[in-house]
Structures are given as structure tokens and as C-alpha cells.
Amino acid sequence: MMLRSGRSRWNDRGVHDGRNTQKSWRSRWNEVSPFLEYPPEIRKAIYTTNAIEALNRQLRKVLKTKGALPSDEAASKLLFLALRNAKKTWGGRTREWTPAFAQFTVLFGDRLPN
């Protein structure tokens, strides 16, 4: 039912007919459906929190622009400097975090630090 209603929304948007997306969702439904059981605030926090992907992108960018490096030590130093620069941007909360954290507290309060 959920996949059928999604198809009409995709068609209305004119993006695509959603067949490939729906085929992918159907084949992986056991992995997708637990995600949909969470409240919307938690789902948004999960799929918009891409800190790891952003960090990986920054590290790949640094290594890609340098081409070949003379040694593993040179690569390690370069990654260390990239991490140090990336760390400057860490720590900010998104505006959606407060409602998401409230939902995390309700569902997983025993696992969260005080």
C-alpha cells in the first residue's frame, strides 16, 4: 500500500515514474520497513545526518587532488591535517535536532547519556 501511494506522488511531481525506486524498495523491504516505524523526527535525523559521508568526502577530496604520494607517512600526515581542518566545523546542531532528541529520549532513554 505504501509503495502504491508513493508511485502516485512521484508521478505528480513529474520526476520519474518511481518503478526503479519501488523495485529497489521491494527487494530490500525487510531493511527499509523498520526505518519507517520510527517517528518522523527520528527518520529525518537519520537520513539528514550525513556527518560520516561528509567527512569521507573531505578526505577523498584531499587525497584525490594530491595524486600520488611518496609514502604512507605522507598520506597519514595529509589526512591528519584534513581531519584537523574538518574538526573546526563539527559540533553544530541542526534545528531539527531538538525534536529528534526528544523522540530518541522517549524511545531509547535508557541508552542515552544524562
C-alpha positions in Angstrom: 0.0 0.0 0.0 2.7 2.5 1.0 4.6 1.8 -2.3 1.5 2.3 -4.4 0.8 5.7 -2.8 4.4 6.7 -3.3 4.1 5.9 -7.0 1.3 8.5 -7.5 3.3 11.1 -5.6 6.3 10.6 -7.8 4.1 10.8 -10.9 2.5 14.0 -9.6 6.0 15.6 -9.2 7.0 14.5 -12.7 10.4 13.4 -11.6 10.0 9.8 -12.8 7.5 7.0 -12.5 9.1 5.5 -9.5 9.4 2.0 -10.9 13.1 1.6 -10.2 12.8 3.1 -6.7 9.8 0.8 -5.9 11.6 -2.2 -7.3 14.6 -1.4 -5.1 12.4 -0.9 -2.0 10.5 -4.2 -2.6 13.7 -6.1 -2.9 15.0 -4.6 0.4 11.7 -4.2 2.2 12.9 -6.1 5.3 15.7 -3.5 5.7 13.5 -0.4 4.8 10.4 -1.1 6.8 11.9 -0.9 10.4 13.1 2.6 9.5 9.6 3.7 8.6 8.4 2.6 12.1 10.3 5.5 13.7 8.6 8.8 14.3 9.2 11.4 11.5 11.6 13.4 13.7 13.9 10.4 14.2 13.6 9.5 10.5 14.7 13.0 9.5 17.6 12.9 11.9 18.8 9.6 10.5 18.6 10.4 6.8 19.8 14.0 7.1 22.7 13.3 9.4 25.5 12.6 6.9 28.5 13.5 9.0 30.4 10.4 8.2 29.7 10.8 4.5 30.7 14.4 4.6 34.0 13.6 6.4 34.7 10.8 3.9 34.1 13.2 1.0 36.5 15.8 2.5 39.2 13.1 3.0 38.7 11.7 -0.6 38.9 15.3 -2.0 42.2 15.9 -0.2 43.8 12.7 -1.4 42.4 13.0 -4.9 43.9 16.4 -5.5 47.4 15.3 -4.5 47.7 12.4 -6.9 50.5 10.0 -5.9 52.1 10.4 -2.5 55.7 9.5 -1.8 54.9 7.3 1.3 52.2 6.1 3.6 53.5 8.6 6.2 52.9 11.4 3.8 49.3 10.2 3.3 48.8 9.9 7.1 50.1 13.5 7.6 47.8 14.8 4.9 44.8 13.0 6.4 45.7 14.3 9.8 45.7 17.9 8.6 42.4 17.3 6.7 40.8 15.9 9.9 42.1 18.9 11.9 40.6 21.3 9.4 37.3 19.3 9.3 37.1 19.3 13.1 36.6 23.1 13.1 33.1 22.6 11.5 32.0 19.9 14.0 29.7 20.4 16.9 26.9 22.5 15.4 23.3 21.2 16.0 20.8 21.3 13.2 17.5 22.9 14.0 15.7 19.6 13.7 17.9 18.0 16.4 15.8 19.1 19.5 12.6 17.4 18.4 14.6 14.4 17.3 16.4 14.2 20.6 13.1 14.3 22.4 11.9 11.3 20.4 15.2 9.5 21.0 14.7 10.1 24.7 11.2 8.6 24.6 12.2 5.6 22.7 15.8 5.0 23.9 16.0 7.0 27.1 17.8 4.2 29.0 20.6 4.2 26.4 21.2 7.9 26.3 23.8 9.7 28.5 22.4 12.1 31.1 
